[in-house]
Amino acid sequence: MGDCILRRCDLGDIIPVMEINLRTLPEHYSDYFYESLLEELPEAFVVAEISGKIVGYIMCKMEHGFSNFKKLGFVKKGHVVSIAVINEHRSKGFGSALVNESIKGVKIRQCSELYLEVRCSNNDAVRLYEKLGFSITQRLKAYYRDGEDAYVMAVDLAN
C-alpha cells in the first residue's frame, strides 16, 4: 500500500468521497446521507489517502436486527453501506485495508457482526470479502435498481 494513509473521514472529505462514489458505483446518495453516516458512526467511515488525495472510502451504519449467524439472535451489527476505490488504485490492498479498519470501528461500538450487500456478478469483491472472513448468508432477488441480485455477506465479530 506504500504511501497510503487510512484515517477517519471528516466533514471536509464528503465532496471527494461523493466524487469517488459517482465515478465508480451506480448507487448514489445525497450529501445529507453521507453526513448523517459520518455523524452516526465516524469510527467506521474511513478514507484512503495518497499524497493528500482521497482514493477510496468505506462508510457504515449501525443497526439492531436479526443475526446473520444465530437462529434466534437479535444483535447490534454494522452494515457496510458503500465501499469504493478509484480504478487506478484497485488491486493494491486498499479495499482489504478499508474493510479491516471499518471492522475495528464497529467493534468499538460493540457490534457483534458486520454485513454488506454485493452484486452477485462482482466476483472480485466476493473473493475479497471471503478472504476477509465474510461468508454468503443470503441471496436477495432483484436487489439493485437494474434488477441484479445481491449476496448478503457477513462476518461474525463476536469470536
N, C-alpha and C positions, 0 to 999 in steps of 0.2 A: 504494500500500500504506500510505501515511500513517504512522501511529504504530506500525506493526508492527515487532517485533524478531524476527529469526531468530537462534537460538542452539542450541548443543548441548543435548540433553536431559540432565538429571541425574536421579539416583535419586528425588528428591522430585517429579519430573514424571510418574512412571509412572502414578499413580492418575488424574490428569486426562487423560493420553493414553488410558488404558483406557476412561474415560468417553466420550471422543470416538469411539473405536472402537465401543463398544456402541451409541451413538446414531446412527452414520452407516453402519456396514457390517454385513453379515450374518456375516462371518467373525470369530470371536473367539478370543482366545488367553489362556493362563494368565499370571498375573503373573510367574511364573518365566521364561516365554518372553521377555517384554519385557525383563526384567532381563538375561537372557543375551545378547540382541542389543545392549543398551546396553554390556555388558562387552566383547563381541566387536568391535564396530565403532562406537565412540562418535562418530567423525568423520562418520558418515553417519546418525546418529539425531538429527534436528533437529526443534525445535518452533518454531511461530509463536506469538508472544505479543503481546497488545494490553492495555495498562494492567494488566499483571500476570496476565492470564488467558490460558491456552493455548487457541488457536482452531484449531490444526492441527498435524499432525506427519507425519514420514516416518521409516520405520525400514528398515534394510537389513542384509544379511549378506553375507559373502564366501564364494565357492565356487571350486573348481577343477573345470573341466569343459570339454566341447567348446564351441568358439566358436560364436556365432550368425552369424558372418561368414566365417570361414575354413574351407575344406573339411576340412582335417585338423588344425586347430589345437586344442591343449589350453591353456586360458588361465586366469588368475585373473580372476574377474569379480565385480561387485557384483550383488546381487539385491534389488530393492525388495520387501520383504515386505508392507508396508502403508503407505498414504498416505491421509490424510483431513483434510478441513477442514469445520468445522461449517457447517450450511446457510446461516446468516445472513451468513457471510463468504466464500461461494463467488463465483466470477467477479470477484474483486478482485486476481488475480495471485498469491495465496498458494501455490497448487498449483505454478505455474511456479517460484516462488522456492524452495520446498522441494525440488523436483527438482534445481534448479541447485546448491543447497547440498549435496545428497547426492552429486551428481556430483563436486564438489570433494573431498568426504570419501573417496569410493572411489578417486579419483586419488591422494590422499595415500598410500594403501595399494598403489599400483601396479597397480590393476585396469585391464585394457585394454578392458573393456566393462561396461555396466550394463544389466540387463534386468528385466522385470516381466511379470506376467500381468494382463490386464484383461478384464472381461466384454465379449463381442462386442457386446452391446446398449448399452454405455456410450459412446455416440458423442462426448459432450463430452470425456471422458477420452482417448479415442483421438485426437481432434483436438489436444488439448493436448500429448500426447506426441509427435505428429508435428511440431508446431510447435517442439518442443524437440530435434528431430533423431532421434527414435526411428523405427524402421520395423518393420512387422509381419514377423516371421520365421517364424511357425508358428501353426497353429490347433490347440488342444487340445480334443478332443471331451469333452463332459460333465465339464469340469474342476471346476466348482463343485458343492457338495453338492446344489443344486437342479436339477442336470443341465445348466445352461447351459455353452456353450463359452467358452473364453478365447482371446484372442490373446496370443502371446508377442511383446512389443515390446522392441527392443534398440537401444542407441546405441553406436557404436564410439568409444572414448575414446583409441585408440592414435594417431589422426591429429591 
